[in-house]
């Protein structure tokens, strides 16, 4: 999952950051190794921990082991997929230089929207 999502989402991030051109492809190829390494490290240290916290909160009131296993599998797959896609596309945009072109007020609005989305997702989960 890290290899595929890291590669695809980083490539998309680069292309969105600087367009489809030879420089963008060259920068992606240079950053490909560090991107896949970053994806593995992020998955190991951050995404899996967040996923385990979500699973613990959602399944704490459930007593049926079969239902817990079913919910755990579904939550793990969707949360890991979502976290890795968002993170790796952002990583691609960072390495592609997109955030140097974004004004500070737009960046703050993006952070606000992202925090609101997280909060609404946590309310839905509970």
C-alpha positions as CSV (number, residue, x, y, z in Angstrom):
1,X,0.0,0.0,0.0
2,X,2.8,2.4,0.9
3,X,4.6,1.8,-2.4
4,X,1.5,2.2,-4.6
5,X,-0.1,5.1,-2.8
6,X,3.2,6.8,-2.2
7,X,4.0,6.6,-5.9
8,X,0.7,7.5,-7.4
9,X,-0.4,10.3,-5.0
10,X,3.1,11.9,-5.0
11,X,3.0,11.9,-8.8
12,X,-0.4,13.5,-8.8
13,X,0.7,16.1,-6.2
14,X,3.7,17.0,-8.4
15,X,1.5,17.3,-11.5
16,X,-1.0,19.5,-9.7
17,X,1.8,21.6,-8.2
18,X,3.7,22.3,-11.4
19,X,1.7,21.0,-14.3
20,X,2.5,18.2,-16.8
21,X,6.0,18.9,-18.1
22,X,9.4,17.3,-18.2
23,X,10.6,19.2,-15.1
24,X,7.7,18.0,-13.0
25,X,8.4,14.4,-14.1
26,X,12.1,14.8,-13.4
27,X,11.5,16.2,-9.9
28,X,9.1,13.3,-9.2
29,X,11.7,10.8,-10.3
30,X,14.3,12.4,-8.1
31,X,12.0,12.4,-5.1
32,X,10.5,8.9,-5.7
33,X,12.9,7.1,-3.4
34,X,12.5,9.5,-0.4
35,X,8.7,9.6,-1.1
36,X,8.3,5.8,-0.7
37,X,10.6,5.8,2.4
38,X,8.5,8.6,3.8
39,X,5.3,6.7,3.1
40,X,6.6,3.6,5.0
41,X,7.7,5.7,7.9
42,X,4.5,7.7,8.0
43,X,2.4,4.5,7.8
44,X,4.4,2.9,10.6
45,X,4.6,5.8,13.0
46,X,1.5,7.9,12.4
47,X,-1.2,6.4,10.2
48,X,-1.3,3.0,12.1
49,X,-1.5,4.8,15.4
50,X,-4.4,7.0,14.3
51,X,-6.2,4.0,12.8
52,X,-5.8,2.1,16.1
53,X,-7.2,5.0,18.1
54,X,-10.2,5.2,15.7
55,X,-10.8,1.4,16.0
56,X,-10.5,1.5,19.8
57,X,-13.1,4.3,20.0
58,X,-15.6,2.7,17.6
59,X,-15.4,-0.8,19.0
60,X,-15.2,-0.1,22.7
61,X,-19.0,-0.7,23.3
62,X,-19.3,-3.7,21.1
63,X,-19.3,-7.2,22.7
64,X,-19.6,-9.5,19.6
65,X,-16.1,-10.6,18.5
66,X,-17.3,-11.2,14.9
67,X,-18.8,-7.7,14.6
68,X,-15.6,-6.2,16.2
69,X,-13.5,-8.0,13.6
70,X,-15.7,-6.9,10.7
71,X,-15.7,-3.2,11.9
72,X,-12.0,-3.3,12.6
73,X,-11.2,-4.5,9.1
74,X,-13.4,-1.9,7.4
75,X,-12.2,0.9,9.6
76,X,-8.5,-0.1,9.1
77,X,-8.8,-0.3,5.3
78,X,-10.7,3.0,4.8
79,X,-8.8,5.0,7.3
80,X,-5.4,3.9,6.1
81,X,-6.4,4.5,2.5
82,X,-7.7,8.0,3.3
83,X,-4.7,9.0,5.5
84,X,-2.1,7.7,3.0
85,X,-3.8,9.3,0.0
86,X,-4.1,12.7,1.7
87,X,-0.6,12.6,3.1
88,X,1.2,11.4,0.0
89,X,-0.6,13.9,-2.3
90,X,0.3,16.7,0.1
91,X,3.9,15.3,0.2
92,X,3.9,15.5,-3.6
93,X,2.7,19.1,-3.5
94,X,5.4,20.0,-1.0
95,X,8.2,18.4,-3.0
96,X,6.7,19.9,-6.2
97,X,6.9,23.4,-4.7
98,X,3.1,24.1,-4.6
99,X,3.0,25.6,-1.2
100,X,5.6,28.3,-2.0
101,X,3.0,29.7,-4.5
102,X,0.0,29.7,-2.1
103,X,-0.6,32.9,-0.1
104,X,-0.7,32.6,3.7
105,X,-4.5,33.4,4.0
106,X,-5.4,30.6,1.6
107,X,-3.1,28.2,3.6
108,X,-4.9,29.1,6.8
109,X,-8.3,28.6,5.2
110,X,-7.1,25.1,4.0
111,X,-6.0,24.2,7.6
112,X,-9.4,25.4,9.0
113,X,-11.3,23.4,6.5
114,X,-9.2,20.3,7.2
115,X,-9.7,20.6,10.9
116,X,-13.5,21.0,10.4
117,X,-13.5,17.9,8.3
118,X,-11.6,16.0,11.0
119,X,-14.0,17.2,13.6
120,X,-17.1,16.2,11.6
121,X,-15.5,12.8,10.9
122,X,-14.9,12.2,14.6
123,X,-18.5,13.2,15.3
124,X,-19.8,10.7,12.7
125,X,-17.6,7.9,14.1
126,X,-19.1,8.4,17.6
